[in-house]
């Protein structure tokens, strides 16, 4: 098992979608695509059937949601 580099996911997401678009990953693994989509103002939908990856994806998405909220709070305070 290996994580997809976040930079690779980022380049594809920002090149092929706009903020608010839905990013679909039918084999999301550890949720790199979903995490990157969220942090770049996209909606996301990912599926994972392998339980260890699913558990890892849940943890990573919880962390990503907290980071997203911190970024929004910082932006709102700075606005």
TATA-V615354 format. One record per residue. N is the residue number from 1. RES is the residue in one small letter. SS is DSSP state (A for helix, B for strand, O for the rest). PHI is phi in radians with two decimals (* if undefined). PSI is psi as a letter, one per 30 degrees, with the letter a starting at -180 (999 if undefined). Layout:
# TATA-V615354
n = [N:N]
res = [RES:RES]
ss = [SS:SS]
phi = [PHI:PHI]
psi = [PSI:PSI]
This chain:
# TATA-V615354
n = [1:2:3:4:5:6:7:8:9:10:11:12:13:14:15:16:17:18:19:20:21:22:23:24:25:26:27:28:29:30:31:32:33:34:35:36:37:38:39:40:41:42:43:44:45:46:47:48:49:50:51:52:53:54:55:56:57:58:59:60:61:62:63:64:65:66:67:68:69:70:71:72:73:74:75:76:77:78:79]
res = [x:x:x:x:x:x:x:x:x:x:x:x:x:x:x:x:x:x:x:x:x:x:x:x:x:x:x:x:x:x:x:x:x:x:x:x:x:x:x:x:x:x:x:x:x:x:x:x:x:x:x:x:x:x:x:x:x:x:x:x:x:x:x:x:x:x:x:x:x:x:x:x:x:x:x:x:x:x:x]
ss = [O:O:O:O:O:A:A:A:A:A:A:A:A:A:A:A:O:O:O:O:O:B:B:B:B:O:O:O:O:O:O:A:A:A:A:A:A:A:A:O:O:O:B:B:B:B:O:O:O:O:A:A:A:A:A:A:A:A:A:A:A:A:A:A:A:A:A:A:A:A:A:A:A:A:A:A:A:A:O]
phi = [*:-2.60:-1.33:-1.19:-1.06:-1.07:-1.09:-1.13:-1.08:-1.03:-1.05:-1.23:-1.13:-1.31:-1.36:-1.98:-2.59:-2.09:-0.92:1.64:-1.18:-1.67:-1.82:-1.94:-2.23:-1.27:-2.30:-1.33:0.97:-1.57:1.30:-1.05:-1.12:-1.11:-1.06:-1.14:-1.07:-1.00:-1.22:-2.09:1.13:-1.99:-1.44:-2.51:-2.52:-2.32:-2.10:-2.58:-1.77:-1.43:-0.99:-1.05:-1.21:-1.03:-1.10:-1.10:-1.07:-1.05:-1.09:-1.14:-1.27:-1.06:-1.11:-1.13:-1.14:-1.13:-1.10:-1.07:-1.10:-1.08:-1.10:-1.11:-1.05:-1.11:-1.15:-1.16:-1.19:-1.37:-1.29]
psi = [k:k:k:k:k:e:e:e:e:e:e:e:e:f:e:g:l:l:k:f:l:k:k:k:j:f:i:f:c:g:g:e:e:e:e:e:e:e:f:g:h:l:l:l:j:k:k:k:f:j:e:e:e:e:e:e:e:e:e:e:e:e:e:e:e:e:e:e:e:e:e:e:e:e:e:e:e:f:999]
